[in-house]
Amino acid sequence: MTRHFLTLKDLSPSELIALIHRAIALKQDPMGSQTTDLLHLRTMVLIFEKSSTRTRISFEVACAHLGGSSVFLSPTDSQMSRGESISDTARIVSRMADLIVMRTGEHSRLSTMAEHSAVPVINALSQDFHPCQLLADLQTFFEHRGDIQGACVAFVGDGSSNVCQSWVNAATMMNFELRVGAPGGYHPRAELVSSAGKHCSLTTRPQDAVAGADLVLTDTWAGMGQEAEKAQRLDALADFQVNEDLMATASPDALFMHCLPAYRGQEVSAEVLEGPQSVVWDEAENRLHAQKALIELLMA
């Protein structure tokens, strides 16, 4: 049966832990001596309907390290831009390629692609979830602090973001506490919070979310597709900046993460982003290693 990776919950908790450890091992073997032939004569097709830096580079480099080739399709490169259906595209692409990586808007577009694809489909970002980012985030925490089980994680800012909603999934799978500090109207979807039970709590006070936390996260306040709401969002989230005063309320050895791109002076201060608690550059690099481990799992 073809396996897809559309949300973090497409993995079992044990698979997720094993994947993180595998990503760490692959990072220590940068020439890929164990996996260079995994994608030999295989092709990855990247269908990106939204712009990208880290995601595109990490997937294309991962494919090259694993011995494969990649084809990149921007929004204007495929017939989908002229109305060809996702289902037809999935049938055609999966008869020629071995793996589809899709970056899109509505999550239902990914679900349709996976439903009609004969090869694995990976969610490289959708409006609702960003599970590949979580693989890198979790790897980064494991590298710096060990197992995240039992830890306290704080997400501050736009709790309705795809990254935060993926962290809600992670909390239940990895057995840690997630506190989301966000203004009203910017919380994760109610059904996600409900399904997380004791693992996820909401507050409208960022100080309550961050107090004693082992990890503090944020994300841009106006993501792709939200440009028209930017002024409204900046106003609503103005009191939710992660700065030195807020980080001072976290655990003394708390880490700071941001999926990037970061806008200094908005969701995070320059002092925190560039400060000693920030691991954002490791986090960004780990997109490559975590995705190599994911491809290995889906394709081996």
C-alpha positions in Angstrom: 0.0 0.0 0.0 1.3 3.4 -0.9 2.3 5.5 2.1 1.8 9.3 2.1 2.9 11.9 4.6 0.3 14.6 4.8 0.3 15.2 8.5 2.6 14.1 11.3 0.0 11.5 12.3 0.7 9.6 9.2 3.5 8.2 11.3 3.1 6.2 14.4 4.9 7.6 17.5 7.5 4.9 17.3 8.1 5.6 13.7 8.5 9.3 14.4 11.1 8.7 17.1 13.0 6.3 14.9 12.9 8.8 12.0 14.3 11.6 14.3 17.2 9.3 15.3 17.8 8.3 11.7 17.9 12.0 10.7 20.6 12.6 13.3 22.6 9.7 12.0 22.3 10.8 8.4 23.5 14.3 9.5 26.6 12.7 10.9 27.1 10.9 7.5 26.9 13.9 5.2 28.1 12.0 2.1 25.3 9.6 2.5 27.4 6.5 2.3 24.5 4.2 3.4 21.8 5.6 1.2 23.4 7.1 -2.0 21.7 4.6 -4.2 18.3 4.7 -2.6 16.8 6.9 -5.4 19.0 5.6 -8.2 17.0 6.0 -11.5 14.1 7.4 -9.5 12.6 10.8 -9.8 11.0 13.2 -7.4 8.5 15.8 -8.7 8.1 19.0 -6.7 4.7 20.7 -7.3 5.1 24.0 -5.6 2.1 26.4 -5.8 3.7 28.6 -3.1 7.1 30.1 -3.0 9.9 28.5 -1.0 13.5 28.7 0.1 14.3 26.1 2.7 11.7 23.5 1.6 12.7 23.5 -2.0 16.4 23.5 -1.5 16.3 20.8 1.2 14.2 18.5 -0.9 16.2 18.9 -4.1 19.5 18.5 -2.2 18.1 15.5 -0.3 17.1 13.9 -3.6 20.6 14.4 -5.1 22.3 13.0 -2.0 20.1 9.9 -2.3 21.1 9.4 -5.9 17.9 10.6 -7.6 16.8 13.4 -9.9 14.1 16.0 -9.3 11.7 18.0 -11.5 10.4 21.3 -10.1 7.0 22.7 -11.2 6.1 26.2 -10.3 2.4 27.4 -10.4 2.7 28.3 -14.1 4.7 25.3 -15.2 1.9 22.7 -15.1 -1.5 22.4 -16.8 -3.1 22.8 -13.4 -2.7 26.5 -13.9 -5.0 26.1 -16.9 -7.6 24.1 -15.1 -6.4 20.5 -15.3 -7.7 18.7 -12.2 -5.5 17.6 -9.4 -6.7 14.0 -9.8 -5.7 13.9 -13.4 -2.3 15.4 -12.6 -1.8 12.8 -9.8 -2.5 9.9 -12.2 -0.2 11.2 -14.9 2.7 12.3 -12.6 2.7 9.1 -10.6 3.0 7.0 -13.7 6.2 8.7 -14.6 7.8 9.7 -11.2 8.4 7.9 -8.0 7.6 10.5 -5.4 5.5 13.7 -5.3 6.3 16.6 -3.0 3.5 19.2 -3.0 3.4 22.7 -1.5 -0.1 24.2 -1.7 -2.9 26.2 -0.1 -6.0 24.2 0.9 -5.1 20.9 2.6 -7.8 19.2 0.5 -5.7 19.7 -2.6 -3.0 17.5 -1.0 -5.6 14.9 0.1 -6.9 14.7 -3.5 -3.4 14.4 -4.9 -2.6 11.5 -2.5 -6.0 9.8 -3.2 -5.2 9.5 -6.9 -1.4 9.0 -6.8 0.2 5.6 -7.1 3.4 6.9 -5.4 4.0 8.6 -2.1 2.9 12.2 -1.7 4.6 14.5 0.9 3.1 17.6 2.3 5.7 20.3 1.8 3.3 22.9 3.4 -0.5 23.4 3.3 -2.7 26.0 4.9 -3.4 23.6 7.8 -0.2 21.7 8.4 3.6 21.8 7.9 4.7 18.3 9.1 8.1 18.4 7.4 9.0 21.5 9.5 8.1 19.5 12.7 10.5 16.7 11.8 13.3 19.3 11.7 12.1 21.0 14.8 12.0 17.8 16.8 15.3 16.7 15.5 16.8 20.0 16.6 15.4 19.6 20.1 16.7 16.0 20.4 20.1 17.2 19.4 20.3 20.0 21.9 18.2 18.7 24.8 17.4 15.0 24.3 14.0 13.4 24.3 11.1 15.9 24.3 8.8 13.6 26.3 7.7 15.5 29.4 9.0 18.8 28.2 7.0 22.1 28.2 6.8 23.8 24.8 5.3 27.3 24.2 4.1 28.6 20.9 3.6 32.4 20.9 1.8 34.4 18.2 -0.5 33.1 15.5 -1.7 29.8 16.9 -3.8 29.1 13.8 -0.6 28.7 11.7 0.2 25.5 10.0 3.3 25.1 12.1 1.5 25.5 15.4 -1.3 23.1 14.3 1.4 20.5 13.5 2.9 21.1 17.0 -0.5 20.3 18.4 -0.3 16.9 16.7 3.3 16.4 17.9 2.3 17.0 21.6 0.0 14.0 21.7 2.4 11.8 19.7 5.5 12.7 21.8 3.8 13.1 25.2 4.8 16.7 26.1 2.9 19.8 27.1 2.2 22.5 24.5 1.0 25.9 25.6 -0.3 28.2 22.9 -0.2 31.9 23.7 -2.3 33.7 21.1 -5.0 36.4 20.9 -8.7 35.4 20.4 -9.3 34.4 16.8 -5.7 33.1 16.4 -6.0 29.8 18.1 -5.5 26.3 16.6 -8.6 24.6 15.3 -10.9 23.6 18.1 -11.1 19.9 17.1 -7.3 19.7 17.1 -7.0 21.2 20.6 -9.8 18.9 21.8 -8.2 15.8 20.4 -4.9 16.8 22.1 -6.6 16.8 25.5 -4.2 17.5 28.4 -1.3 17.9 26.1 -2.4 21.3 24.7 -3.7 24.4 26.5 -4.6 27.9 25.3 -4.0 31.3 26.8 -4.3 34.9 25.6 -1.3 35.9 27.8 2.1 35.1 26.2 3.7 35.3 29.7 1.5 32.4 30.9 2.5 30.3 27.9 6.2 30.9 28.2 6.6 30.6 32.0 9.1 27.9 32.7 9.0 26.5 29.1 11.8 24.4 27.8 11.2 25.5 24.2 9.7 28.8 22.8 8.5 29.0 19.2 6.9 31.5 17.0 6.1 32.0 13.3 5.6 35.0 11.0 2.4 36.9 11.7 1.3 37.2 8.1 2.1 34.1 6.0 1.7 33.4 2.3 -1.8 34.2 1.2 -2.5 36.5 4.2 -0.9 39.6 2.7 -4.3 41.4 2.6 -4.7 40.8 6.3 -1.2 42.0 7.2 -2.2 45.3 8.9 -4.9 43.7 10.9 -2.7 40.8 11.9 0.2 43.1 13.0 -2.2 45.0 15.2 -3.8 41.9 16.7 -0.5 40.3 17.5 1.5 43.3 18.6 1.7 42.2 22.2 2.9 38.7 21.3 6.5 39.4 20.2 9.1 37.0 21.5 11.7 39.3 23.0 14.3 39.2 25.7 11.8 40.1 28.5 9.5 37.2 27.4 12.4 34.7 27.1 13.5 35.6 30.6 10.3 34.0 32.0 11.1 30.7 30.3 13.5 28.0 31.7 17.0 29.4 31.9 18.2 26.9 29.3 15.2 27.2 27.1 15.7 27.0 23.3 14.1 29.4 20.8 12.9 28.2 17.4 11.4 29.9 14.3 10.6 28.1 11.1 11.8 31.2 9.1 11.6 33.5 7.3 11.7 35.8 10.3 10.8 39.4 10.5 12.9 41.0 13.2 11.0 43.5 15.3 7.6 41.9 14.6 7.1 38.3 15.8 10.6 38.1 17.3 13.2 40.6 18.3 16.6 40.6 16.6 18.3 40.0 20.0 16.4 36.7 20.6 16.7 35.5 17.0 20.5 36.1 17.0 20.9 35.3 20.7 22.5 32.3 22.5 19.2 30.5 23.0 18.3 30.6 19.3 18.8 27.4 17.3 17.1 28.6 14.2 20.1 27.9 11.9 20.4 24.3 13.1 16.6 24.0 12.7 16.8 25.2 9.1 19.7 22.9 8.2 17.9 20.0 9.7 15.1 20.3 7.1 17.6 18.5 4.8 18.5 15.6 7.2 14.9 15.0 8.4 13.6 14.9 4.9 16.2 12.5 3.8 15.1 10.2 6.6 11.5 10.7 5.6 12.2 9.9 2.0 14.1 6.8 3.1 11.1 5.6 5.2 8.6 6.1 2.3 10.8 4.8 -0.5 13.0 2.1 1.0 
